[in-house]
Structure formats: C-alpha cells, structure tokens
Amino acid sequence: MLEAASAHRDEALFYEDRNYVASNAFESLTGGPGAFYEAWIGYQPAGEAGHAEADMGEGFDIDDAEEMRRRLPRLARLCLGPSA
C-alpha cells in the first residue's frame, strides 16, 4: 500500500474492494450475507440510544493541495509529492 502511494498509483489506494474488507471477513466467518451490517446496526453501547452525531472537528477543503500540505505535511508529501 505504501509503495502504491509513493508511486502515486491512486487506483490501488482507492480500489473499491478495500472498503469491504471488514464486512467480507465478518460474513466469511459467520456465513451470512448482510450479517456484518445487521450486527453493526444492532451494536449500540449501553446508554447511548439516540446519541448525537460525533463532532468530527474542523472541516477543511481536502482538494486544496496547499491546505493539505499545511495540515498534513507527511501525508501530502506521500500522496501529492514535493511542493512546487
């Protein structure tokens, strides 16, 4: 994965099947299609019914290369390359 990022091979980083690794593994172990999502919906820590959405912090434009370099310099160097 690190090699793909270093080589700017975005198709390897954003390959759709990577998004489903956890659900596919869970379903392989339990044997049921949709089991992961049923379990996920059923999971709710005690006392948190109806809780508000988590605060995800300050938003910023992830498409702004200079903003990314300022906020996440190591990740930006890896994914965007050196600044101009």
C-alpha positions in Angstrom: 0.0 0.0 0.0 2.8 2.4 0.9 4.6 1.6 -2.4 1.4 2.3 -4.3 1.0 5.7 -2.6 4.7 6.6 -3.2 4.2 5.7 -6.9 1.1 7.9 -7.0 -1.0 4.8 -8.1 -4.4 6.1 -6.9 -6.2 3.1 -8.3 -4.5 0.9 -5.8 -5.4 3.2 -2.9 -9.0 3.7 -3.8 -9.8 0.2 -5.1 -13.4 -0.4 -4.0 -13.0 -3.9 -2.6 -10.6 -2.4 0.1 -13.7 -0.7 1.5 -15.4 -4.0 2.1 -12.6 -6.0 3.8 -14.2 -6.0 7.2 -17.7 -6.9 6.1 -16.4 -9.6 3.8 -14.3 -11.1 6.5 -17.2 -11.0 9.0 -19.5 -12.6 6.5 -17.0 -15.3 5.7 -16.7 -16.2 9.4 -20.5 -16.0 10.2 -21.6 -17.5 6.9 -24.4 -14.9 6.3 -24.7 -12.3 3.6 -25.6 -9.0 5.1 -24.6 -10.3 8.6 -22.0 -7.5 9.1 -24.5 -4.8 8.5 -27.1 -6.4 10.7 -24.6 -6.7 13.5 -23.4 -3.2 13.0 -26.9 -1.8 13.2 -27.6 -3.9 16.3 -24.5 -2.7 18.0 -25.1 0.3 20.3 -23.2 0.8 23.6 -25.5 0.8 26.6 -26.8 4.3 27.5 -26.1 5.7 24.0 -29.5 5.2 22.4 -30.4 8.3 20.4 -27.0 9.9 20.9 -26.0 12.8 18.7 -23.5 12.5 15.9 -19.9 12.7 17.0 -18.1 16.0 16.5 -15.7 15.4 13.6 -13.7 18.6 14.3 -13.0 21.5 12.0 -13.7 21.0 8.3 -11.3 22.0 5.5 -11.0 21.7 1.8 -9.2 18.4 1.1 -8.9 19.2 -2.6 -6.7 22.2 -1.8 -3.2 20.9 -2.1 -1.6 23.8 -0.2 -4.1 23.3 2.7 -3.3 19.6 2.8 0.5 20.3 2.8 0.0 22.7 5.7 -2.3 20.5 7.8 -1.0 17.0 6.9 2.6 17.5 5.6 3.8 13.9 5.7 0.6 12.5 4.0 0.7 15.3 1.5 4.4 14.6 0.6 3.5 10.9 0.1 0.3 11.5 -1.9 0.9 14.8 -3.6 4.7 14.8 -4.0 7.0 17.7 -3.1 5.6 21.2 -3.1 6.4 23.4 -6.1 
